[in-house]
Amino acid sequence: MNWAKVHRPALLAGALAAAATAAGCMVGPDFKQPPAPDVKGYTREPLPVATTASKVAAGDAQRFIEDRDIPGEWWTLFHSPQINSLIEQALQKNPSLQAAQASLRQAQENVYAEEGVLLPKADLNAQSTREQISGATFGAPRAIGPFSIHTASVSVSYPLDVWGGTRREVESLAAQADYQRFQLEAAYLTLTSNVVLAAVQEASLRAQISATQDIIQIESDQLDVLRQQFDLGGTSRVAVLAQEATLAQTRATLPTLEKQLAQQRNLLAVLAGRFPSDEPQETFDLAKLTLPQDLPLSLPSKLVEQRPDVRSAEETLHSTSAQIGVATAAMLPQITLTGSWGRTATQPSGLGSPANAVWSYAAGLTQPLFHGGQLLHQKRAAVAAFDSAAAQYRNTVLSAFQNVADTLRALESDANALAAQVEAERSALDSLTLQRQQYQFGAITYTSLLNAEQTYQQAHINLVQAQANRFADTAALFQALGGGWWNRADVTAEGTAQADTFTKVLDRSVRQ
């Protein structure tokens, strides 16, 4: 009796078991999350307990609350139904966000596709041929045939992942999927922040236009008075011409502001996924916005976990780390198991006969010997890619901390600037009121009055801009700290698709 023939199934099972045991090995480095920077604060000097307060709209003092979590819908802190409505529209229709969602789905499907490489492949094959062969091949005097051959078989192939190269590839693709997930969060944060900033800018432009129109009305009234005085001989033609020139200059600033407002409306329409001709119904007014007074300030150690750009850079680092293992495994022996079973007959009915059974199984091994240095240099390139990603990660972290530090300084300066502008605007108004009275009594020249008017005009516009800056930089702080994406309740299934059971098992094997 042929012992090998009797025990073929047992031998094959043993080979598969041994291969599965060997497949537990994974070459290449195991990725470890970079530690959080050992930094105690964002700025060199301690932050103030509260910013400067001013008795004017948007003049409330703001307090930095350390280690307070950020709400997922942070924009609601401005208490603007119009902002809330426009952001809701943008999240539903903005093409950039939809593109990021599709990119995430694509990356996830690539992971699932690569996972399939770890499993055996089975194919059903069927073939029918009609042929005739020369009898000379077999020493026969005449041709053999024609006859038909019918074959039906199932073939199985299983490239054993002995060194973990395929699992490293899956790990790399999974990291790329996580990269796309954080890119989606970054797109979400950028979109919501841009809507808020655009709304604040629109409100600022409307306030500046209103202030300019008020100034135009004041200057027009002053021009009427001067013309009456000129008709009565109480002032010179020079004063009238100077006032006309001042009024014309002020009116000339209005078209520029109106152009900027129209462009801002176009921006808001596009952010909401609309054409500019279909602008949103929502309009924005600085006086109707609420300035958040308690500002969350994440601990520096948590910033790297909260910023989507930092997390994306980390996943890029993870992906390049896994590619080192892929390149290393390519230099080692590759083992493939193959097998087939089927039946071959001259008549279709004969395919049901056990006597026509055909089968085979084999194990193949390929050891790279000479590839012209290709495999070695591919591994070195993978190591260089990892070094590059590590440097990019460090740069992203530094930029993130700079972003937060800049925003914190801006908020402190905004409060001081608003307080100064409030005082400057009030002083300019008091000075203008007084000099108007003095001019009416002939105590000062018209040049002095004109200078007072121009000073007040600029102070009034600067005050509006200072108010808008506080809203804009408050929104920038929420963006700089990550925007609270981890607390969102409106995440779509595409944005948070979790790994299936097979991926979770794979993940556990990678960690082991």
C-alpha positions as CSV (number, residue, x, y, z in Angstrom):
1,M,0.0,0.0,0.0
2,N,1.2,3.5,-0.8
3,W,1.5,5.2,2.6
4,A,1.8,8.7,1.1
5,K,-1.4,8.1,-0.9
6,V,-3.4,7.0,2.1
7,H,-2.3,9.9,4.2
8,R,-2.3,12.7,1.7
9,P,-5.2,14.5,3.4
10,A,-3.4,14.3,6.8
11,L,-0.2,15.5,5.2
12,L,-2.0,18.5,3.6
13,A,-3.7,19.4,6.8
14,G,-0.4,19.2,8.7
15,A,1.3,21.4,6.1
16,L,-1.5,24.0,6.4
17,A,-1.3,23.9,10.2
18,A,2.5,24.4,10.1
19,A,2.1,27.2,7.6
20,A,-0.6,28.9,9.7
21,T,1.7,28.7,12.7
22,A,4.6,30.2,10.7
23,A,2.2,32.9,9.5
24,G,2.1,34.4,12.9
25,C,5.5,36.1,12.3
26,M,5.5,39.7,11.0
27,V,8.7,41.3,9.9
28,G,9.3,45.0,10.1
29,P,8.7,47.5,12.9
30,D,5.6,47.5,15.0
31,F,4.2,51.0,15.0
32,K,4.0,52.9,18.2
33,Q,2.0,56.1,18.6
34,P,4.4,59.1,19.1
35,P,4.2,60.4,22.6
36,A,2.6,63.7,23.3
37,P,5.0,66.7,23.5
38,D,6.3,67.4,27.0
39,V,5.0,71.0,27.0
40,K,3.2,72.6,29.9
41,G,1.6,75.5,28.1
42,Y,1.1,77.2,24.7
43,T,2.6,80.6,25.4
44,R,5.8,81.7,27.2
45,E,3.9,84.0,29.6
46,P,0.9,82.8,31.6
47,L,-2.4,83.7,30.1
48,P,-4.6,86.3,31.9
49,V,-7.4,85.0,34.0
50,A,-9.8,87.0,31.8
51,T,-9.4,89.4,28.9
52,T,-10.1,93.1,29.1
53,A,-13.8,94.0,29.2
54,S,-15.4,97.0,27.3
55,K,-18.9,98.5,27.7
56,V,-19.9,97.9,24.1
57,A,-21.3,95.1,22.0
58,A,-18.8,92.2,21.8
59,G,-16.9,93.7,24.7
60,D,-17.5,91.0,27.3
61,A,-14.4,89.6,29.1
62,Q,-13.5,86.1,28.1
63,R,-12.0,83.5,30.4
64,F,-9.8,80.6,29.4
65,I,-11.0,77.4,31.2
66,E,-8.2,74.8,31.1
67,D,-9.0,71.2,30.3
68,R,-12.6,71.9,29.4
69,D,-13.9,69.8,26.6
70,I,-15.1,71.3,23.4
71,P,-18.7,70.8,22.2
72,G,-19.1,69.0,18.9
73,E,-21.4,71.9,17.7
74,W,-19.2,74.7,19.0
75,W,-20.8,77.3,16.7
76,T,-24.0,77.2,18.6
77,L,-22.2,79.1,21.4
78,F,-22.7,82.2,19.2
79,H,-26.5,81.8,19.7
80,S,-27.2,82.6,16.0
81,P,-30.1,80.7,14.5
82,Q,-28.9,81.9,11.1
83,I,-25.4,80.4,11.5
84,N,-26.9,77.2,12.8
85,S,-29.2,77.0,9.8
86,L,-26.5,77.7,7.2
87,I,-24.0,75.2,8.7
88,E,-26.8,72.5,8.6
89,Q,-27.2,73.3,4.9
90,A,-23.5,73.2,4.3
91,L,-23.0,69.8,6.0
92,Q,-25.7,68.4,3.8
93,K,-24.8,69.8,0.4
94,N,-21.1,71.0,0.4
95,P,-19.3,69.1,-2.4
96,S,-15.9,69.2,-0.6
97,L,-17.4,67.4,2.4
98,Q,-19.0,64.8,0.1
99,A,-15.7,64.3,-1.7
100,A,-14.0,63.6,1.6
101,Q,-16.7,61.1,2.5
102,A,-16.3,59.3,-0.8
103,S,-12.5,59.2,-0.4
104,L,-13.0,57.6,3.0
105,R,-15.3,54.9,1.6
106,Q,-12.7,54.2,-1.2
107,A,-9.9,53.8,1.4
108,Q,-12.0,51.5,3.5
109,E,-12.9,49.3,0.5
110,N,-9.2,49.1,-0.4
111,V,-8.6,47.7,3.1
112,Y,-11.3,45.1,2.7
113,A,-10.0,44.1,-0.7
114,E,-6.4,43.6,0.6
115,E,-7.8,41.5,3.5
116,G,-9.0,39.0,0.9
117,V,-5.4,38.3,-0.1
118,L,-5.0,36.6,3.3
119,L,-7.7,34.0,2.5
120,P,-7.5,31.1,0.0
121,K,-8.8,31.7,-3.5
122,A,-11.1,29.2,-5.1
123,D,-12.2,29.3,-8.8
124,L,-14.5,27.1,-10.7
125,N,-13.3,26.2,-14.2
126,A,-15.2,24.5,-17.0
127,Q,-14.0,23.8,-20.6
128,S,-15.1,21.9,-23.6
129,T,-12.8,21.3,-26.6
130,R,-13.1,19.4,-29.9
131,E,-9.8,18.3,-31.3
132,Q,-7.9,15.8,-33.5
133,I,-4.3,14.8,-33.0
134,S,-1.7,13.2,-35.3
135,G,-1.2,9.5,-34.8
136,A,2.5,10.0,-35.6
137,T,2.9,11.4,-32.1
138,F,2.1,7.9,-30.7
139,G,3.5,5.9,-33.6
140,A,0.0,5.2,-35.1
141,P,-0.5,5.1,-38.8
142,R,-3.4,7.6,-38.9
143,A,-4.9,10.5,-37.1
144,I,-6.7,10.0,-33.8
145,G,-10.1,11.7,-33.6
146,P,-11.8,13.9,-33.9
147,F,-13.0,13.7,-30.3
148,S,-14.3,15.9,-27.5
149,I,-12.9,16.7,-24.1
150,H,-15.0,18.1,-21.3
151,T,-13.5,19.3,-18.1
152,A,-14.9,20.7,-14.9
153,S,-12.7,21.5,-11.9
154,V,-12.2,23.6,-8.8
155,S,-8.8,25.1,-8.2
156,V,-7.6,26.6,-4.9
157,S,-4.5,28.7,-4.2
158,Y,-3.2,30.0,-1.0
159,P,-0.1,32.2,-0.8
160,L,1.0,31.8,2.8
161,D,1.8,35.1,4.6
162,V,4.7,33.5,6.4
163,W,6.5,36.8,7.0
164,G,3.5,39.0,7.5
165,G,4.1,41.1,4.3
166,T,0.4,40.9,3.3
167,R,-0.7,41.7,6.9
168,R,1.7,44.7,6.9
169,E,0.1,45.8,3.6
170,V,-3.4,45.5,5.2
171,E,-2.0,47.5,8.2
172,S,-0.7,50.2,5.8
173,L,-4.0,50.5,4.0
174,A,-5.9,50.6,7.3
175,A,-3.7,53.5,8.3
176,Q,-4.5,55.2,5.0
177,A,-8.2,54.7,5.7
178,D,-7.7,56.3,9.1
179,Y,-5.9,59.1,7.4
180,Q,-8.9,59.7,5.2
181,R,-11.2,59.6,8.2
182,F,-9.2,62.4,9.8
183,Q,-9.1,64.2,6.5
184,L,-12.9,64.0,6.6
185,E,-12.9,65.5,10.1
186,A,-10.5,68.2,8.9
187,A,-12.9,69.0,6.0
188,Y,-15.8,69.1,8.4
189,L,-13.9,71.5,10.8
190,T,-12.7,73.7,7.9
191,L,-16.2,73.9,6.4
192,T,-18.0,74.8,9.7
193,S,-15.2,77.3,10.6
194,N,-15.4,78.9,7.2
195,V,-19.1,79.4,7.4
196,V,-18.8,81.1,10.8
197,L,-15.9,83.3,9.7
198,A,-17.8,84.2,6.5
199,A,-20.9,85.0,8.5
200,V,-18.9,87.2,10.9
201,Q,-17.2,89.0,8.0
202,E,-20.6,89.6,6.4
203,A,-21.9,91.0,9.7
204,S,-18.8,93.2,9.9
205,L,-19.2,94.5,6.3
206,R,-22.9,95.3,7.0
207,A,-21.9,97.2,10.1
208,Q,-19.2,99.1,8.2
209,I,-21.7,99.9,5.4
210,S,-24.2,101.2,8.0
211,A,-21.5,103.2,9.7
212,T,-20.4,104.7,6.4
213,Q,-23.9,105.6,5.5
214,D,-24.3,107.3,8.9
215,I,-21.1,109.2,8.2
216,I,-22.3,110.2,4.7
217,Q,-25.6,111.5,6.3
218,I,-23.6,113.6,8.9
219,E,-21.3,115.0,6.2
220,S,-24.3,115.8,3.9
221,D,-26.0,117.7,6.7
222,Q,-22.7,119.5,7.4
223,L,-22.4,120.4,3.7
224,D,-26.0,121.8,3.8
225,V,-25.1,124.0,6.7
226,L,-21.9,125.3,5.0
227,R,-23.8,126.1,1.8
228,Q,-26.3,128.1,3.8
229,Q,-23.5,129.9,5.6
230,F,-21.8,130.6,2.3
231,D,-25.0,132.0,0.8
232,L,-25.2,134.3,3.9
233,G,-21.5,135.2,3.6
234,G,-20.6,133.4,6.8
235,T,-18.0,131.1,5.3
236,S,-15.7,130.8,2.4
237,R,-16.1,128.9,-0.8
238,V,-13.0,127.0,0.1
239,A,-14.8,125.4,3.1
240,V,-17.7,124.3,1.0
241,L,-15.4,122.8,-1.6
242,A,-13.4,121.0,1.1
243,Q,-16.6,119.5,2.6
244,E,-17.8,118.4,-0.8
245,A,-14.5,116.7,-1.4
246,T,-14.7,114.9,2.0
247,L,-18.2,113.8,1.3
248,A,-17.2,112.5,-2.1
249,Q,-14.3,110.5,-0.6
250,T,-16.6,108.9,2.0
251,R,-19.1,108.0,-0.7
252,A,-16.3,106.4,-2.7
253,T,-15.6,103.9,0.0
254,L,-19.1,102.6,-0.1
255,P,-18.9,100.7,-3.4
256,T,-15.8,98.8,-2.2
257,L,-17.6,97.7,0.9
258,E,-20.7,96.7,-1.1
259,K,-18.5,94.7,-3.5
260,Q,-16.9,92.9,-0.6
261,L,-20.4,92.2,0.9
262,A,-21.6,90.7,-2.4
263,Q,-18.5,88.5,-2.7
264,Q,-19.1,87.4,0.9
265,R,-22.6,86.4,0.0
266,N,-21.3,84.4,-2.9
267,L,-18.9,82.6,-0.6
268,L,-21.7,81.7,1.8
269,A,-23.8,80.4,-1.1
270,V,-21.0,78.1,-2.3
271,L,-20.1,76.9,1.2
272,A,-23.8,75.9,1.5
273,G,-23.6,74.0,-1.8
274,R,-25.5,76.6,-3.8
275,F,-24.8,78.6,-6.9
276,P,-24.1,82.3,-6.2
277,S,-27.4,83.2,-8.0
278,D,-29.2,81.1,-5.3
279,E,-27.8,82.9,-2.2
280,P,-29.0,81.8,1.2
281,Q,-31.8,83.7,2.9
282,E,-29.9,84.1,6.1
283,T,-28.2,87.4,6.8
284,F,-25.9,88.3,9.7
285,D,-25.7,91.2,12.1
286,L,-22.9,91.8,14.6
287,A,-25.4,93.0,17.2
288,K,-27.3,89.7,17.1
289,L,-24.2,87.5,17.8
290,T,-23.3,86.5,21.3
291,L,-19.6,86.4,22.2
292,P,-18.8,83.2,24.2
293,Q,-17.3,84.2,27.5
294,D,-16.0,80.8,28.8
295,L,-13.5,79.5,26.3
296,P,-12.3,75.9,26.6
297,L,-8.5,75.4,26.5
298,S,-7.4,71.8,25.9
299,L,-4.3,70.6,27.7
300,P,-1.2,70.6,25.4
301,S,-0.9,66.8,26.0
302,K,-4.4,66.4,24.4
303,L,-3.9,68.7,21.4
304,V,-2.2,66.0,19.4
305,E,-5.2,63.7,19.9
306,Q,-7.7,66.3,19.0
307,R,-6.3,68.0,15.9
308,P,-7.4,66.2,12.7
309,D,-4.2,67.4,10.8
310,V,-2.0,65.9,13.5
311,R,-3.9,62.6,13.5
312,S,-3.7,62.5,9.7
313,A,0.1,63.0,9.9
314,E,0.3,60.2,12.5
315,E,-1.6,57.8,10.2
316,T,0.7,58.6,7.4
317,L,3.6,57.8,9.7
318,H,1.8,54.5,10.6
319,S,1.3,53.6,6.9
320,T,5.0,54.2,6.0
321,S,6.1,52.1,9.0
322,A,4.0,49.2,7.8
323,Q,5.5,49.6,4.3
324,I,9.0,48.8,5.8
325,G,7.6,45.4,6.7
326,V,6.1,44.9,3.2
327,A,9.5,45.6,1.7
328,T,11.3,43.4,4.1
329,A,9.0,40.4,3.5
330,A,9.5,40.7,-0.2
331,M,13.2,39.8,0.3
332,L,12.3,36.5,2.1
333,P,11.1,33.1,0.7
334,Q,7.5,33.1,-0.5
335,I,5.4,29.9,-0.1
336,T,2.3,29.1,-2.1
337,L,-0.1,26.1,-1.7
338,T,-2.2,25.1,-4.7
339,G,-4.6,22.4,-5.4
340,S,-7.3,21.4,-7.9
341,W,-10.0,18.7,-8.2
342,G,-12.3,17.9,-11.1
343,R,-13.3,15.5,-13.7
344,T,-12.4,15.1,-17.4
345,A,-14.5,13.0,-19.9
346,T,-15.2,12.7,-23.6
347,Q,-18.9,13.1,-23.0
348,P,-20.6,15.6,-20.8
349,S,-22.4,12.7,-19.0
350,G,-19.1,11.2,-18.1
351,L,-18.3,14.1,-15.8
352,G,-20.5,12.4,-13.2
353,S,-18.3,9.3,-13.1
354,P,-15.8,8.9,-10.2
355,A,-13.5,7.1,-12.6
356,N,-12.9,10.3,-14.5
357,A,-11.7,12.2,-11.4
358,V,-8.5,14.2,-11.7
359,W,-6.7,16.1,-8.9
360,S,-3.5,17.7,-7.8
361,Y,-1.9,19.6,-5.0
362,A,1.4,21.3,-4.7
363,A,3.5,23.5,-2.5
364,G,5.8,26.1,-4.1
365,L,8.7,28.1,-2.7
366,T,10.3,31.1,-4.2
367,Q,13.4,32.7,-2.8
368,P,14.6,35.9,-4.4
369,L,18.3,35.5,-5.4
370,F,19.2,38.3,-7.7
371,H,17.0,41.2,-8.6
372,G,19.7,43.8,-9.4
373,G,19.4,45.4,-6.0
374,Q,15.7,46.2,-6.6
375,L,14.4,44.7,-3.3
376,L,17.2,46.2,-1.2
377,H,16.7,49.7,-2.5
378,Q,12.9,49.4,-2.2
379,K,13.4,48.6,1.5
380,R,15.7,51.6,1.9
381,A,13.2,53.8,0.1
382,A,10.5,52.6,2.6
383,V,12.8,53.5,5.5
384,A,13.4,57.0,3.9
385,A,9.7,57.5,3.5
386,F,9.2,56.7,7.2
387,D,11.9,59.2,8.1
388,S,10.2,61.8,5.9
389,A,6.8,61.1,7.4
390,A,8.3,61.4,10.9
391,A,9.7,64.8,10.2
392,Q,6.4,65.9,8.6
393,Y,4.6,64.7,11.7
394,R,6.9,66.8,14.0
395,N,6.4,69.8,11.8
396,T,2.6,69.4,11.9
397,V,2.7,69.2,15.7
398,L,4.8,72.4,15.9
399,S,2.4,74.2,13.5
400,A,-0.6,73.1,15.6
401,F,0.9,74.5,18.8
402,Q,1.9,77.7,17.0
403,N,-1.7,78.0,15.7
404,V,-3.1,77.7,19.2
405,A,-0.6,80.1,20.6
406,D,-1.2,82.7,17.9
407,T,-4.9,82.5,18.4
408,L,-4.6,82.9,22.2
409,R,-2.5,86.0,21.7
410,A,-5.0,87.3,19.2
411,L,-7.9,86.9,21.6
412,E,-6.0,88.8,24.3
413,S,-4.9,91.5,21.9
414,D,-8.5,91.7,20.4
415,A,-9.9,92.6,23.8
416,N,-7.3,95.3,24.4
417,A,-7.7,96.6,20.9
418,L,-11.5,96.8,21.3
419,A,-11.1,98.7,24.6
420,A,-8.8,101.1,22.9
421,Q,-11.1,101.6,20.0
422,V,-14.0,102.2,22.2
423,E,-12.1,105.0,23.9
424,A,-10.8,106.3,20.6
425,E,-14.3,106.4,19.1
426,R,-15.8,108.1,22.1
427,S,-13.0,110.7,22.2
428,A,-13.3,111.3,18.5
429,L,-17.1,111.8,18.8
430,D,-16.7,114.2,21.8
431,S,-14.0,116.1,19.9
432,L,-16.2,116.4,16.8
433,T,-19.2,117.5,18.7
434,L,-17.2,120.2,20.5
435,Q,-15.5,121.5,17.4
436,R,-18.8,121.7,15.6
437,Q,-20.0,124.0,18.3
438,Q,-16.8,126.0,18.2
439,Y,-16.9,126.3,14.5
440,Q,-20.5,127.6,14.6
441,F,-19.2,130.4,16.9
442,G,-16.2,131.1,14.7
443,A,-13.7,129.9,17.3
444,I,-11.9,127.5,15.0
445,T,-11.1,127.2,11.3
446,Y,-13.0,124.8,9.1
447,T,-9.7,122.8,8.6
448,S,-9.8,121.8,12.3
449,L,-13.4,120.7,12.0
450,L,-12.6,118.7,8.9
451,N,-9.8,116.9,10.7
452,A,-12.1,116.1,13.5
453,E,-14.7,114.6,11.1
454,Q,-12.1,112.4,9.4
455,T,-10.7,111.2,12.8
456,Y,-14.2,110.2,13.9
457,Q,-15.0,108.4,10.6
458,Q,-11.9,106.3,10.9
459,A,-12.4,105.6,14.6
460,H,-16.0,104.5,14.0
461,I,-14.9,102.0,11.2
462,N,-12.1,100.7,13.3
463,L,-14.5,100.0,16.2
464,V,-16.7,97.9,14.0
465,Q,-13.7,95.9,12.7
466,A,-12.4,95.4,16.3
467,Q,-15.8,94.0,17.3
468,A,-15.8,91.6,14.4
469,N,-12.2,90.5,15.2
470,R,-13.3,89.2,18.6
471,F,-15.9,86.9,17.0
472,A,-13.6,85.7,14.2
473,D,-10.7,84.9,16.5
474,T,-13.0,83.1,19.0
475,A,-14.1,80.9,16.1
476,A,-10.4,80.4,15.2
477,L,-9.7,79.2,18.7
478,F,-12.3,76.4,18.4
479,Q,-10.8,75.5,15.1
480,A,-7.2,75.5,16.4
481,L,-8.2,73.2,19.3
482,G,-9.7,70.6,16.9
483,G,-13.4,71.7,16.9
484,G,-14.7,68.9,19.2
485,W,-15.2,66.4,16.4
486,W,-15.0,63.6,19.0
487,N,-18.2,64.9,20.6
488,R,-20.2,65.1,17.4
489,A,-23.6,63.3,17.4
490,D,-24.2,63.8,13.6
491,V,-21.5,61.6,12.2
492,T,-22.6,59.7,9.1
493,A,-22.2,55.9,8.7
494,E,-19.6,56.6,6.0
495,G,-17.6,58.7,8.3
496,T,-17.4,56.3,11.2
497,A,-17.5,52.8,9.6
498,Q,-15.8,50.5,12.0
499,A,-13.6,47.6,11.1
500,D,-15.4,44.3,10.6
501,T,-14.7,41.2,12.7
502,F,-11.9,40.0,10.4
503,T,-10.1,43.4,10.7
504,K,-10.4,43.4,14.5
505,V,-8.9,39.9,14.6
506,L,-6.1,41.0,12.3
507,D,-5.6,44.1,14.5
508,R,-5.2,41.9,17.6
509,S,-2.7,39.6,15.8
510,V,-0.7,42.7,14.8
511,R,-0.5,43.9,18.3
512,Q,0.6,40.5,19.6
